[in-house]
Each structure stands twice: as C-alpha cells, then as structure tokens.
Amino acid sequence: QVQLVESGGGLVQAGGSVTLSCAVSGTTLRFNVMDWYRQAPGKQRELVAGISGAGRTNYAESVKGRFTISRDSANNTVYLQMNSLKPEDPAVYYCSAGRVSWGQGTQVTVSS
C-alpha cells in the first residue's frame, strides 16, 4: 500500500521561502512519476511540479524559476523548495505518486 505524508507547510511572508516534504512508503521513487499539486479555495487542483523516475523535471509556468522539485531516493522523500512566494501561491499542496496515490495535503499560507 502506497502512503504519502506531506509536511512543511505553514505561514510564510510574501517573498519568503519554504520547503515541503513528502515521505513515501510502499513504493520506490525511481519507479514513479512524483508530482506536487496545489488547490486553492474555489479553484481546481493544478499541477505545480513533477519529477520522473529518470529525474526529469517539469514545472507550471507560474512557478518556473521559483520552485524546485527534488527527491532523495535513499530516504524515499520528495521535496518542493518554494522561493519568492507570491500572494497567488497559498493553497493546500498535495504530493502524488503516479497520479494515483495522494497524500493528505499541507497548507501553505502567504502573508503580505
């Protein structure tokens, strides 16, 4: 059974940084596309960043140059480094394995 547990969210000042973590169990990172999604109130869930089993990354245009997805295969953990946070970034951030398994989400709030 695949389990994903996100952590690291919280209140961050605009322009600040935060790193989200996704601890993965029940599967191996190199066999999965790992994604970070986010969902703001009243909006659809959107893809933020992804990393393939081969390590190839992709990003939403709105976060390119500010967010970085990475993984630690030894610890089976995926990270999302979020820099230069903007007022449009607050949302619940979800980790996904293969877009089939999902974590419970972690809230990111940005204060102006």
trRosetta pair geometry for C-beta under 8 A, 3 or more apart (Angstrom, degrees):
i j d omega theta_ij theta_ji phi_ij phi_ji
1 26 5.0 -85 89 -124 41 150
2 24 7.3 -23 -163 -164 89 88
2 25 7.3 159 -152 87 44 52
2 26 4.1 -158 -95 95 39 125
2 27 4.8 1 -106 -13 107 117
2 97 5.5 -124 177 64 144 146
2 100 7.8 78 54 95 150 99
2 101 4.0 -69 100 -98 130 168
3 24 7.4 154 83 -155 55 42
3 25 4.8 -5 56 59 99 98
3 26 5.5 102 8 1 73 126
3 101 7.6 -105 -80 178 16 131
4 22 5.6 -9 -168 -173 100 104
4 23 7.3 152 -155 76 46 50
4 24 5.7 -8 -104 -103 75 71
4 95 4.8 -150 172 92 133 112
4 96 7.3 -115 -6 -98 176 22
4 97 6.1 -175 -62 -17 127 106
4 101 6.0 137 -14 133 116 103
4 102 6.5 -101 51 160 133 20
4 103 3.6 -98 110 -66 102 90
5 22 7.0 152 73 -155 40 53
5 23 4.7 -16 59 56 97 100
5 103 5.8 159 -94 -135 16 117
5 104 7.3 8 -125 18 58 100
6 9 7.3 39 139 -20 111 108
6 20 6.2 -10 -164 -178 101 108
6 21 6.9 151 -153 84 51 51
6 22 5.2 -20 -94 -98 71 77
6 93 6.6 -176 -170 98 153 87
6 94 6.9 -121 -35 -131 151 35
6 95 5.1 166 -74 -4 104 111
6 103 4.4 122 -19 127 97 154
6 104 6.8 -141 31 57 99 67
6 105 6.1 -16 45 -152 144 10
6 106 4.1 -133 124 -19 117 111
7 20 7.2 158 81 -158 38 64
7 21 5.0 -15 61 60 87 99
7 22 8.0 170 19 -80 66 36
7 23 7.4 23 6 -8 111 103
7 106 6.1 155 -111 -91 15 148
8 18 6.3 144 155 165 96 98
8 19 5.5 -83 -167 99 145 57
8 20 4.2 179 75 -116 128 43
8 21 5.0 118 -28 8 128 80
8 106 6.2 69 55 141 64 162
9 18 7.2 71 -124 151 37 145
9 20 6.3 25 -60 -103 72 102
9 92 8.0 -8 -115 -135 165 53
9 93 6.4 172 -83 33 121 110
9 106 3.4 173 -11 149 124 99
9 107 4.8 139 142 67 145 42
9 108 4.7 -111 -142 -66 97 65
9 109 7.9 83 169 -1 98 70
10 18 6.8 -171 49 -131 89 144
10 107 7.5 82 -74 89 23 80
10 108 7.1 3 42 -119 33 55
10 109 7.1 -71 145 35 31 89
11 109 4.8 -26 -104 76 67 109
11 110 7.9 159 -158 -90 56 18
11 111 6.0 35 -177 -25 100 113
12 16 4.5 -148 175 84 97 125
12 17 7.2 -136 -159 68 138 15
12 18 4.8 -108 -72 -37 147 123
12 82 8.0 135 64 97 172 118
12 85 5.4 77 108 30 127 164
12 108 6.8 -17 14 -166 117 90
12 109 7.1 151 23 81 67 54
12 110 5.7 -30 75 -107 84 65
12 111 7.2 -175 88 17 32 81
13 16 4.3 94 62 -22 77 127
13 85 7.6 134 94 64 40 119
13 110 7.3 51 170 -162 13 69
13 111 5.4 -46 -108 67 54 93
14 85 6.0 -126 -133 95 41 85
14 86 6.6 46 -145 -128 94 29
14 87 6.2 -10 -105 -57 124 73
14 110 5.4 79 -79 170 69 108
14 111 6.6 -116 -19 87 79 43
14 112 5.1 25 -14 -113 136 50
15 84 6.0 -20 -138 -138 47 52
15 85 6.5 -62 7 52 13 69
16 85 5.5 -21 62 26 64 116
16 110 7.9 179 44 -134 98 87
17 81 7.2 -5 -169 -177 110 81
17 82 6.2 163 -152 90 61 59
17 83 4.6 -10 -103 -107 104 63
17 84 7.6 18 -77 -16 80 39
17 85 6.9 176 -86 -22 31 101
18 82 5.2 -7 61 60 74 108
18 85 7.0 30 11 -55 98 138
18 108 6.5 175 74 -129 149 113
19 79 5.8 -13 -175 -168 104 110
19 80 6.9 162 -157 80 55 48
19 81 5.0 -17 -106 -104 91 65
19 82 7.0 179 -87 18 37 74
20 36 7.1 114 82 -127 138 136
20 79 6.7 150 81 -159 55 55
20 80 4.3 0 53 53 105 100
20 82 7.0 45 -7 -12 97 114
20 93 5.6 -84 -104 103 167 147
20 95 7.8 -170 139 -59 119 106
20 106 6.0 167 -136 67 113 138
20 108 7.5 -73 -66 -64 121 122
21 77 5.7 -17 -166 -174 99 118
21 78 7.5 141 -162 78 49 47
21 79 5.7 -21 -103 -103 62 75
22 34 7.3 168 84 -173 142 122
22 36 7.6 -157 -31 -88 140 91
22 77 6.4 151 75 -161 52 64
22 78 4.4 -14 58 60 111 93
22 79 7.4 -161 18 -73 79 31
22 80 7.8 54 -15 -10 107 96
22 95 3.4 126 -119 -103 144 163
22 103 6.1 -131 -137 -36 102 150
23 75 7.9 -70 -124 148 83 93
23 76 7.0 61 -163 104 61 88
23 77 5.3 -25 -100 -105 57 92
24 27 6.4 -65 164 64 115 86
24 29 6.4 123 61 -72 153 87
24 34 7.6 -85 -64 -111 148 129
24 76 4.7 -119 68 160 90 96
24 77 6.7 -179 11 -91 84 35
24 78 6.6 57 -28 -6 120 97
24 95 7.8 -126 -73 142 93 137
24 97 6.3 111 -132 -73 125 132
25 76 6.8 91 -80 125 49 146
27 31 6.5 -119 178 69 97 114
27 32 5.9 61 140 -36 133 136
27 97 5.9 127 66 175 148 153
27 101 7.6 165 3 27 142 154
28 31 5.0 70 75 11 92 108
28 32 7.3 159 86 -2 49 99
28 73 7.7 36 -174 -154 85 95
28 76 7.1 -92 -128 -111 49 106
29 32 6.1 -86 -151 47 34 98
29 34 6.2 -24 -145 -36 89 135
29 53 7.4 158 138 -121 59 67
29 71 5.2 158 -177 177 152 144
29 73 5.2 -133 53 -110 128 77
29 76 5.9 -176 -31 -133 105 61
29 78 6.9 157 -122 -63 124 96
30 53 4.8 76 179 -161 49 90
30 73 6.2 28 -43 -122 99 130
31 53 5.8 40 -101 -113 11 133
32 53 6.2 122 45 -75 25 95
32 97 4.7 -17 -179 -165 153 88
32 98 4.9 -87 -145 -47 99 90
33 50 5.9 8 176 -177 101 117
33 51 7.2 170 -156 84 59 40
33 52 5.2 -26 -106 -114 84 58
33 53 6.7 -70 -65 -28 54 76
33 97 7.8 138 76 -164 50 43
33 98 5.9 105 49 -95 80 47
33 99 7.1 -7 85 -14 113 90
34 50 6.8 162 87 -154 45 65
34 51 5.3 -11 61 58 93 90
34 69 7.6 177 100 176 99 127
34 71 6.4 109 47 -82 151 130
34 78 4.7 -153 154 -92 148 155
34 95 7.1 -13 -172 -170 95 93
34 96 7.1 159 -157 83 49 55
34 97 5.9 -18 -104 -105 75 62
35 47 6.0 -57 -170 -138 129 96
35 48 7.7 132 175 48 82 71
35 49 7.0 170 -152 92 61 45
35 50 4.2 -22 -101 -100 83 92
35 51 7.8 179 -79 20 44 59
35 95 7.4 153 84 -159 50 47
35 96 4.5 -13 62 59 96 106
35 99 6.3 30 20 -70 139 82
36 47 7.8 104 83 -163 51 57
36 48 4.5 -51 103 64 95 115
36 49 5.0 16 44 52 106 85
36 50 7.4 -156 22 -73 62 50
36 69 6.2 -162 3 -100 118 118
36 78 7.6 -166 -55 132 96 123
36 80 4.7 56 -72 -75 165 143
36 93 6.0 -5 -172 -174 104 103
36 94 7.1 151 -158 79 53 46
36 95 6.0 -28 -101 -100 68 60
36 96 7.6 177 -85 17 20 83
37 45 5.1 31 162 174 129 104
37 46 6.4 163 -158 81 82 32
37 47 5.6 -50 -103 -100 81 43
37 48 6.0 163 -118 0 22 90
37 93 7.2 160 85 -156 44 54
37 94 4.7 -16 64 62 94 100
37 96 6.1 41 -6 -14 110 123
38 45 7.1 175 89 -150 26 66
38 46 6.1 -21 61 60 74 82
38 48 5.2 64 -7 -50 102 125
38 89 7.9 -49 175 -167 171 60
38 91 3.8 81 173 101 110 144
38 92 6.7 158 -154 78 66 42
38 93 4.8 -27 -97 -100 89 66
38 94 7.0 171 -87 15 34 75
38 108 7.8 -49 -128 35 126 119
39 43 6.4 -176 -162 85 62 85
39 44 7.1 -86 -125 147 92 25
39 45 4.2 -41 -76 -94 109 72
39 46 7.3 144 -85 11 57 67
39 91 5.6 153 68 -174 27 111
39 92 5.3 -18 60 57 85 93
39 94 7.1 25 0 -8 101 116
39 105 7.8 -53 37 -124 105 141
40 43 4.4 31 65 33 89 127
40 90 6.5 86 -115 98 105 70
40 91 4.2 -76 -68 -99 71 96
40 92 7.9 168 -83 15 32 66
43 46 7.4 -35 142 -18 114 110
43 91 7.8 -66 63 -115 126 117
45 94 7.1 -18 -147 28 125 134
46 60 6.6 57 146 -96 112 151
47 50 6.6 -21 -171 -38 118 109
47 60 6.0 158 99 -62 72 105
48 59 7.3 -21 156 -148 52 68
48 60 5.4 -66 -135 3 36 121
48 63 5.8 36 -166 7 84 158
48 67 6.5 -56 164 119 106 169
48 80 7.1 38 109 -142 133 143
48 93 7.2 -23 -1 -134 156 99
49 57 6.7 -9 -173 -169 99 99
49 58 6.9 170 -152 88 55 50
49 59 4.9 -8 -104 -106 87 72
49 60 7.0 -92 -59 2 59 79
49 63 6.6 -90 -53 92 102 139
49 67 5.7 -140 -45 121 139 125
49 68 7.8 129 -146 -175 164 12
49 69 4.0 179 135 -38 130 127
49 80 6.3 149 50 -121 133 106
50 57 6.8 162 86 -151 51 53
50 58 5.0 -1 53 53 95 93
50 69 6.8 143 53 64 4 172
51 55 6.5 -18 -174 -145 101 34
51 56 7.0 160 -154 78 54 40
51 57 5.0 -18 -99 -97 78 77
51 69 4.9 -155 -39 123 111 122
51 70 7.2 111 -74 -111 158 18
51 71 5.8 -167 99 -23 153 116
51 78 7.0 -176 40 -138 129 115
52 55 6.6 -40 70 28 77 19
52 56 4.3 11 27 49 120 90
52 57 7.7 -137 7 -66 76 34
55 71 7.8 -130 -112 38 74 114
57 68 8.0 -8 -166 -156 162 61
57 69 5.5 166 -136 62 117 106
59 63 5.4 -122 -178 83 111 94
59 64 4.7 139 101 -84 132 73
59 67 6.3 159 -136 73 124 104
59 69 7.5 -178 -83 -2 90 109
60 63 5.1 62 66 20 91 99
60 64 7.2 -139 90 -34 42 80
61 64 5.8 -35 -146 -2 35 118
62 88 7.2 -93 -176 110 132 130
63 66 5.3 -105 -166 62 61 102
63 67 4.0 -4 166 12 119 123
63 82 7.8 -60 -151 -126 120 86
63 89 7.8 98 -97 -109 102 105
64 67 7.7 -51 -79 41 19 84
66 82 6.9 22 140 -159 92 58
66 83 5.2 -144 -167 71 67 78
66 84 4.7 -102 -130 58 110 108
66 85 7.8 139 173 -74 129 38
66 86 7.9 -30 -155 -14 169 104
67 80 6.1 -11 -169 -174 109 91
67 81 6.6 155 -158 83 53 57
67 82 5.2 -8 -107 -106 89 65
67 83 7.2 -173 -78 25 40 71
68 79 8.0 7 104 108 81 98
68 80 7.4 159 79 -156 44 46
68 81 4.4 -5 56 55 96 109
68 83 7.8 30 -1 -1 97 107
69 78 6.9 -6 -170 -179 93 100
69 79 7.0 159 -154 85 46 58
69 80 5.6 -16 -100 -102 71 72
69 81 7.9 -158 -71 22 25 73
70 78 7.4 168 89 -157 40 58
70 79 4.9 -10 62 58 86 105
70 81 7.1 24 8 -7 110 107
71 77 6.9 168 -155 91 63 47
71 78 4.8 -26 -102 -105 87 70
71 79 7.0 -177 -85 15 35 76
72 75 4.4 9 114 41 119 102
72 76 7.5 -44 93 15 76 17
72 77 4.8 4 52 58 104 92
72 78 7.9 -159 22 -76 67 29
72 79 7.3 55 -12 -18 96 109
73 76 6.9 27 -163 -77 37 48
78 95 6.2 145 71 -143 124 125
80 93 6.9 -135 62 175 154 144
82 85 5.9 52 142 -80 108 96
82 89 7.0 133 -174 -172 133 144
82 108 7.3 15 62 -142 168 157
85 89 5.0 -113 -158 54 82 154
85 108 7.7 -138 -136 164 137 122
85 110 4.9 -160 143 -111 121 126
86 89 5.1 114 56 -17 69 104
86 110 6.9 36 95 161 22 171
87 90 7.3 -30 -173 -2 43 104
87 110 5.9 -154 -108 96 38 129
87 112 6.3 10 -88 -77 110 105
89 108 6.6 -56 136 116 94 127
89 110 5.5 80 66 -32 99 142
90 108 5.8 -151 -128 103 52 75
90 109 5.1 35 -128 -125 117 43
90 110 4.9 -129 -56 13 97 89
91 107 7.9 -146 114 -142 28 56
91 108 6.3 8 52 53 55 96
92 105 4.1 21 169 177 111 133
92 106 7.0 150 -158 69 68 24
92 107 5.4 -37 -100 -92 72 64
92 108 7.7 158 -104 16 23 71
93 105 6.4 146 70 -154 36 74
93 106 5.5 -28 60 63 91 79
93 107 7.7 159 13 -100 77 14
93 108 5.7 40 -16 -8 117 115
94 102 5.6 -8 178 -162 124 103
94 103 5.7 178 -156 59 70 85
94 104 8.0 -149 -119 91 88 15
94 105 4.7 -39 -82 -91 81 83
95 102 7.2 147 82 -155 52 52
95 103 4.4 43 49 2 92 127
96 99 5.3 41 152 -95 136 43
96 100 7.6 125 -176 32 96 37
96 101 6.7 149 -157 80 59 53
96 102 5.3 -18 -102 -99 81 71
96 103 7.6 -119 -67 5 45 78
97 100 6.7 -51 91 55 71 81
97 101 4.4 -5 52 59 101 108
98 101 6.6 53 49 17 95 85
103 106 7.8 -12 120 -21 131 86
